[in-house]
Every structure is written in C-alpha cells, then in structure tokens.
Amino acid sequence: MRLFLRDQRPLIGIYILQLATVAGVFWLDGYRNLAIVLYAALLSGCLLTAYLVYRYITNRSLYRCLEQGDGLDVFKEVKATTPLSESLYRLLKKQYRHYVSELSRQQNKINHHTQFISQWVHQMKTPVSVIHLMIQDSADPNSVAIGDELDRLRQGLDLVLYSARLDAFSQDFVVEKLDLESLVRAAVSAQKRLFIRSKVFPRTEFTAGPLTVASDEKWLTFVLTQIFTNAVKYTAKETGNLQIRGFRRGDETVLEIQDDGVGIPDSDLPRVFDAYFTGENGRNFRESTGMGLHLVKQICLELGHGVELESKIGQGTLVRFIFQTESRKSAR
C-alpha cells in the first residue's frame, strides 16, 4: 500500500494543482458560489478516489511483490490483470529463466572443476607414493631431501583437495565418536618426518580419563595437520617445542596447540582466518599461502567446533579448539 501511494503521489499532486487552478479561474471571473465549488471538488475527489481504488485492486499483487522483493521467484504471485503488470510479468519471467539457466550453468562448471581437481590430486598422489617407496630404504642425503620435498608436495596436494571439497562438505563427512588423544597422537605420528627435519619436538598432555568428541576423523586430522605445519613453518629457532594439551572445561572438551614460533602481530590477528591473507609473516616466510587457517576456520564451522587463536610477537601462537558435548549440542 505504501509503495502504491508513493507511486501515485505525482498524480494526486497534479490533481490538486489542477483543481486549484480551475477554482481560481472561476473565482477571478467573478463566480462566488463557494458551496457549488466545494460540491464540484467533492465529486471530482470521489472520482479520483474510485480510480485510485481500482488501480490498487488491479495491481495489488504487483505492488505487494515489489514491496517484498525477497527473490526473483516473486513474479509467480503477480496476477497479470493490466498492461503494466502483464508486461512486468513477462519481463520478470524471462529474467528468471535466464537467471536459473545461468545459475545452473555456473554450478555445473563448479562441479566439473571440483571433480577435475579431485581427480588430478589423486593422480598426482600416485607418483608421489611411488617415488616415496623407491627412496624409503635409502639413507643418503639426496634421498632424504627428496623425501622431505615429497612430504611438502603431499601436504600441498591435500590443501588443494580439501579446499575444493569444502563446498560439498555435507556430502563428504561422517560424524562419529573419537578418542581425542588417540587422534592427536596419530596426527603427530603422521608428521614425524616434518618434526624431525625441523627439530620441533611435540609434547602431549591430556587429563586423566578418555576425552571423547563427536567429529569427522578425516577432516579433523586435516585441521590438526594444518596447525602442525604452521607451527613448524613459523619456528625460526634451530629447535622448537610444540605443546599439545587436552582437557575438560565445564561441559566442553578443549584442545590447545601452542608453539614457540615468531608469533603474529596484533594488527594481523583480526584477519588471520581470512582467505589468502598472509600478513607480515607471509612476507617474511615465502611459503605462506593464506589458506591454511582459513580452511581450519571453515571446517570447524562446518563440524560445529569452536576455534580461537592467541599470539604474541616472539612468544609463539596458541590455537584452541573447543568441542561441545552431545548434551549441549542437543540443547541448541
């Protein structure tokens, strides 16, 4: 109704101006019968009101849809009863079909691209595994260096693969009860070559009793691997320590991973989870991609886990994962 009145405001203004002009002409001509003038104005006003009511009734669905404006599919509610609404209906229907067609085309392109990336990563992993098997029994410096580079290549491929699969997360995860300590120790063991090569010594500390969390093992392992990789990458000392602590805090399970690396400047902390943001450390460490922490944040959001980050320059970085209990999730 408000949109209709705003649309008809010029017509009402012209009508009032025209009525005043005609009354003024008769007044200047010497016609002084005010009752007849008011009666004529009343009749004219009734005709205008009737016209406005008719216009509103015939275009009511159109104005309602324009006021809502929730999406392109609102045109389905428009009843084509006037030339204006009929023309608008045809235009919106044409635009809607074009929009749906273009959206479907772009979605197919994304799906094909994701499928291609997944296939490509799997194809690249095969020669990486073969090369790793070829040098695993050799202890010469060249073979060790090749093995280290293969580990970095495998981590890069995993980063690409998980980044491509994130959009289809709901189709590729299984929630199960996991023993947090066992999961962390397995993730640390999988990265032992990285820790040994970089002389970073992980130490785990878990409270007595099992710490069971509901999560997806594959995605959570990838998240931990990204944090371990960052901890090693930004350790500028010859040797470093990585403290991993798991404990209960009220009705939550908390996992803290703390390194003694270079730390993150305060100015960069608000943006560390943004995609492709490398910050000051990214200019000092050329291997930074700006995607590791972003994927960690997005995966934790999908899994329903909290993630926090604290850091001080020269004192290292603390990443805290918060797992809610099943009872608390159900309450929400």
ChimeraX attribute file (.defattr): number of C-alpha atoms within 10 A of each C-alpha:
attribute: neighborCount
match mode: 1-to-1
recipient: residues
	/A:1	11
	/A:2	10
	/A:3	12
	/A:4	17
	/A:5	13
	/A:6	11
	/A:7	12
	/A:8	14
	/A:9	12
	/A:10	11
	/A:11	14
	/A:12	17
	/A:13	11
	/A:14	11
	/A:15	15
	/A:16	13
	/A:17	12
	/A:18	12
	/A:19	16
	/A:20	12
	/A:21	12
	/A:22	11
	/A:23	18
	/A:24	13
	/A:25	11
	/A:26	13
	/A:27	14
	/A:28	9
	/A:29	9
	/A:30	9
	/A:31	13
	/A:32	11
	/A:33	10
	/A:34	11
	/A:35	9
	/A:36	11
	/A:37	16
	/A:38	12
	/A:39	11
	/A:40	14
	/A:41	16
	/A:42	12
	/A:43	11
	/A:44	14
	/A:45	16
	/A:46	12
	/A:47	12
	/A:48	15
	/A:49	13
	/A:50	12
	/A:51	12
	/A:52	17
	/A:53	13
	/A:54	12
	/A:55	14
	/A:56	17
	/A:57	13
	/A:58	16
	/A:59	19
	/A:60	18
	/A:61	20
	/A:62	24
	/A:63	20
	/A:64	17
	/A:65	18
	/A:66	15
	/A:67	13
	/A:68	9
	/A:69	12
	/A:70	9
	/A:71	10
	/A:72	15
	/A:73	13
	/A:74	19
	/A:75	21
	/A:76	12
	/A:77	12
	/A:78	20
	/A:79	15
	/A:80	17
	/A:81	13
	/A:82	12
	/A:83	9
	/A:84	11
	/A:85	20
	/A:86	15
	/A:87	12
	/A:88	16
	/A:89	20
	/A:90	13
	/A:91	12
	/A:92	18
	/A:93	17
	/A:94	11
	/A:95	13
	/A:96	17
	/A:97	13
	/A:98	12
	/A:99	13
	/A:100	12
	/A:101	12
	/A:102	12
	/A:103	12
	/A:104	12
	/A:105	12
	/A:106	12
	/A:107	12
	/A:108	12
	/A:109	12
	/A:110	14
	/A:111	16
	/A:112	12
	/A:113	13
	/A:114	19
	/A:115	15
	/A:116	13
	/A:117	18
	/A:118	19
	/A:119	13
	/A:120	13
	/A:121	18
	/A:122	15
	/A:123	11
	/A:124	14
	/A:125	17
	/A:126	11
	/A:127	12
	/A:128	18
	/A:129	13
	/A:130	10
	/A:131	15
	/A:132	17
	/A:133	12
	/A:134	12
	/A:135	15
	/A:136	11
	/A:137	9
	/A:138	11
	/A:139	10
	/A:140	9
	/A:141	9
	/A:142	11
	/A:143	17
	/A:144	16
	/A:145	13
	/A:146	14
	/A:147	20
	/A:148	16
	/A:149	13
	/A:150	18
	/A:151	18
	/A:152	14
	/A:153	15
	/A:154	17
	/A:155	16
	/A:156	12
	/A:157	19
	/A:158	18
	/A:159	17
	/A:160	15
	/A:161	19
	/A:162	17
	/A:163	20
	/A:164	19
	/A:165	17
	/A:166	17
	/A:167	13
	/A:168	13
	/A:169	15
	/A:170	11
	/A:171	9
	/A:172	12
	/A:173	15
	/A:174	13
	/A:175	11
	/A:176	12
	/A:177	12
	/A:178	16
	/A:179	15
	/A:180	22
	/A:181	20
	/A:182	13
	/A:183	16
	/A:184	20
	/A:185	15
	/A:186	13
	/A:187	18
	/A:188	21
	/A:189	13
	/A:190	13
	/A:191	15
	/A:192	15
	/A:193	15
	/A:194	19
	/A:195	22
	/A:196	11
	/A:197	12
	/A:198	17
	/A:199	16
	/A:200	22
	/A:201	15
	/A:202	19
	/A:203	13
	/A:204	15
	/A:205	13
	/A:206	15
	/A:207	11
	/A:208	9
	/A:209	7
	/A:210	13
	/A:211	19
	/A:212	16
	/A:213	21
	/A:214	19
	/A:215	21
	/A:216	16
	/A:217	18
	/A:218	12
	/A:219	20
	/A:220	19
	/A:221	16
	/A:222	20
	/A:223	21
	/A:224	18
	/A:225	20
	/A:226	19
	/A:227	19
	/A:228	22
	/A:229	17
	/A:230	17
	/A:231	26
	/A:232	24
	/A:233	16
	/A:234	21
	/A:235	22
	/A:236	14
	/A:237	14
	/A:238	8
	/A:239	14
	/A:240	18
	/A:241	19
	/A:242	22
	/A:243	15
	/A:244	22
	/A:245	18
	/A:246	21
	/A:247	18
	/A:248	15
	/A:249	10
	/A:250	9
	/A:251	12
	/A:252	15
	/A:253	18
	/A:254	21
	/A:255	22
	/A:256	19
	/A:257	22
	/A:258	23
	/A:259	27
	/A:260	25
	/A:261	24
	/A:262	20
	/A:263	20
	/A:264	22
	/A:265	15
	/A:266	11
	/A:267	10
	/A:268	14
	/A:269	14
	/A:270	10
	/A:271	13
	/A:272	20
	/A:273	20
	/A:274	16
	/A:275	16
	/A:276	15
	/A:277	18
	/A:278	23
	/A:279	17
	/A:280	12
	/A:281	15
	/A:282	14
	/A:283	10
	/A:284	11
	/A:285	13
	/A:286	9
	/A:287	10
	/A:288	18
	/A:289	13
	/A:290	17
	/A:291	20
	/A:292	25
	/A:293	22
	/A:294	18
	/A:295	21
	/A:296	20
	/A:297	21
	/A:298	19
	/A:299	20
	/A:300	20
	/A:301	12
	/A:302	12
	/A:303	20
	/A:304	15
	/A:305	18
	/A:306	14
	/A:307	18
	/A:308	11
	/A:309	18
	/A:310	14
	/A:311	20
	/A:312	16
	/A:313	13
	/A:314	14
	/A:315	14
	/A:316	19
	/A:317	22
	/A:318	21
	/A:319	17
	/A:320	19
	/A:321	18
	/A:322	19
	/A:323	24
	/A:324	18
	/A:325	15
	/A:326	12
	/A:327	9
	/A:328	10
	/A:329	10
	/A:330	7
	/A:331	6
	/A:332	5
